[in-house]
């Protein structure tokens, strides 16, 4: 039997496990070239230093992007306590703030309670939020002062899964628009020791799971396009 040809221009929903150090736009650009589609977009940005579930829509399914973007997200990852960075992650150099030996897992679990429910959260200055018509990260990288307004987000679950040597493993279930980098920073401030996001993986968007996502290279190879170079 001949292999079924998928018409991606007609409209499909793709689940991709985004690789480390790729931007979400890198993935869109690569798949646009791979699939030869006219319309393709992603439903929710992942930072380059994050991995995990990225939903992409092609053709007429791009009309569903906003619907997928609005759905609840689940993340796992790691905070590093005792340090801060301007970007709230490893895009910028960590600065030592405090020792963390006095902290116990029970202290961390108690601190999570302040971050569950509807909370005010300020996005990182190294983010894609627009300020005076420019992306905040562009202004921040130029060394300009950036002040962003806080916004209401909802965190339905904030679980500490392990804590050892200043490294906090966590699971967060949250609304659209939640910055886990800001959560890391604010959590460190609450504990009085500072913190930054040292690893992040998105595992779910609504009912979609990263367990059902395809490795990007495998997907591209299956569609017979060379994957040696990023777009």
C-alpha positions in Angstrom: 0.0 0.0 0.0 1.2 3.5 -0.8 2.0 5.9 2.1 -0.7 8.4 2.9 0.2 11.9 2.0 -0.9 14.5 4.6 -2.1 17.8 3.2 -0.7 20.2 5.8 -2.0 23.2 3.9 -5.5 22.0 4.5 -5.0 22.3 8.2 -3.4 20.2 10.9 -2.5 20.4 14.6 1.1 19.4 15.3 2.6 18.5 18.7 6.3 19.1 18.9 8.7 18.6 21.8 10.7 21.9 21.4 14.5 21.4 21.7 16.7 23.4 24.1 18.1 26.6 22.7 15.5 26.9 19.9 13.1 29.7 19.9 9.4 29.0 19.2 9.8 30.9 16.0 12.8 28.8 15.0 10.5 25.8 15.1 7.7 27.5 13.1 10.3 28.6 10.5 11.8 25.1 10.2 8.4 23.4 9.8 7.2 26.0 7.3 10.2 25.0 5.2 9.8 21.3 5.9 6.1 21.1 5.1 6.0 23.7 2.4 2.9 25.3 4.1 1.7 28.8 3.5 0.2 29.3 7.0 1.6 28.0 10.2 1.8 29.3 13.8 2.4 28.2 17.3 0.0 28.4 20.2 2.1 29.7 23.1 5.7 30.8 23.2 8.4 28.8 25.0 11.7 30.6 25.8 14.8 29.3 24.1 16.1 27.8 27.4 12.8 25.9 27.9 11.9 22.5 26.3 8.6 20.7 25.9 5.2 20.9 24.3 4.7 23.3 21.5 1.4 23.2 19.6 1.6 24.3 16.0 -1.3 24.8 13.7 -1.2 24.8 9.9 -3.7 26.0 7.2 -7.2 26.6 8.4 -6.4 25.3 11.8 -4.4 28.5 12.5 -7.9 29.9 13.4 -7.7 27.7 16.5 -4.5 29.1 17.8 -6.1 31.6 20.3 -8.3 28.8 21.7 -5.2 26.6 22.4 -3.2 29.6 23.8 -6.0 30.2 26.3 -5.9 26.7 27.8 -4.2 25.8 31.1 -0.5 25.0 31.1 1.5 22.5 33.2 5.3 23.0 33.7 8.0 21.1 35.6 11.5 22.5 36.2 14.1 23.8 38.6 14.7 26.9 40.6 18.2 27.7 41.8 18.1 29.4 45.2 20.6 31.9 46.6 21.2 33.6 43.2 19.5 36.1 41.0 19.9 37.1 37.3 18.5 40.1 35.4 16.6 37.8 33.0 15.3 35.6 35.9 16.9 32.6 34.0 20.3 31.6 32.6 20.2 34.0 29.7 22.2 36.4 32.0 24.9 35.7 34.5 23.9 34.6 38.1 24.8 36.8 41.0 25.3 35.2 44.5 22.8 36.7 47.0 22.5 34.4 50.0 23.3 31.1 51.6 20.4 28.6 51.6 21.6 26.0 54.1 19.0 27.2 56.7 16.1 26.4 54.4 14.1 23.2 54.6 11.6 21.7 52.2 8.8 22.6 54.7 9.8 26.3 54.4 9.5 26.1 50.6 6.1 24.4 50.8 4.8 27.1 53.1 6.0 29.8 50.8 4.2 28.3 47.8 0.9 29.1 49.4 1.3 32.8 48.6 1.5 32.0 44.9 -1.6 29.8 44.6 -4.8 31.3 43.2 -5.1 34.7 41.5 -1.9 36.7 41.9 -0.3 39.9 40.6 2.7 39.1 38.5 5.2 41.4 36.7 6.7 39.9 33.5 10.5 39.8 33.3 12.1 42.7 31.5 13.8 40.1 29.3 10.4 39.2 27.8 8.4 39.7 24.6 6.0 42.1 26.3 5.8 45.4 24.4 6.8 48.7 26.0 6.5 51.9 24.0 6.1 49.9 20.8 9.2 47.8 21.3 9.8 44.3 22.8 10.9 44.6 26.4 13.9 42.3 25.8 15.2 44.6 23.1 15.2 47.5 25.5 16.8 45.5 28.3 19.5 44.2 26.0 20.3 47.8 25.1 20.8 48.5 28.8 17.7 50.8 29.0 15.5 50.9 32.1 12.4 48.9 31.6 9.3 49.1 33.9 6.5 46.7 33.1 3.0 46.7 34.6 1.9 43.7 36.7 -1.0 41.5 35.5 -3.4 39.1 37.1 -2.5 35.4 36.5 -3.9 32.2 38.1 -1.7 29.4 39.6 -3.9 26.4 40.4 -1.1 24.2 41.6 2.5 24.9 42.8 4.1 21.7 44.1 7.7 21.3 45.4 8.8 17.9 44.3 12.3 17.9 45.7 14.9 20.2 47.3 18.6 19.6 47.6 21.7 21.8 47.7 19.8 24.9 46.8 18.1 23.2 43.8 14.2 23.2 43.9 12.3 20.9 41.6 8.7 21.9 41.0 5.4 21.4 39.2 3.2 24.3 38.3 -0.3 24.3 36.8 -1.3 27.8 35.7 -3.2 30.1 33.4 -2.2 31.7 30.1 0.2 34.5 30.5 2.0 33.2 33.6 5.8 33.7 33.6 7.5 30.9 35.4 10.7 33.0 35.4 8.8 35.7 37.3 7.5 33.0 39.7 11.1 31.8 40.3 12.2 35.4 41.1 9.3 36.2 43.3 9.6 32.9 45.1 13.2 33.6 45.9 12.2 37.1 47.2 9.6 35.5 49.4 12.2 33.2 50.9 14.7 36.1 51.3 17.5 34.4 49.4 16.8 35.1 45.7 16.2 32.6 43.0 16.3 32.1 39.2 14.8 29.6 36.8 17.5 27.1 35.9 15.4 24.6 33.9 11.9 24.5 32.5 9.8 22.0 30.6 6.1 22.4 29.5 4.4 19.1 29.8 0.7 19.9 29.1 -1.5 22.5 27.3 -5.1 21.7 28.1 -5.7 18.1 27.2 -2.5 17.9 25.0 0.5 16.2 26.6 4.2 16.3 25.7 4.0 12.5 25.9 2.2 12.6 22.6 4.5 15.2 21.0 7.2 14.3 18.4 10.9 15.0 18.6 11.5 17.9 16.1 14.4 16.2 14.3 12.4 12.9 14.0 9.4 14.8 12.6 11.6 16.6 10.1 13.5 13.5 9.0 10.1 11.7 8.5 9.2 14.5 6.1 12.5 14.0 4.3 14.2 17.3 5.0 17.8 17.7 6.2 17.9 18.8 9.9 21.6 19.6 10.2 21.1 23.3 10.2 18.7 25.5 12.1 16.6 27.8 10.0 
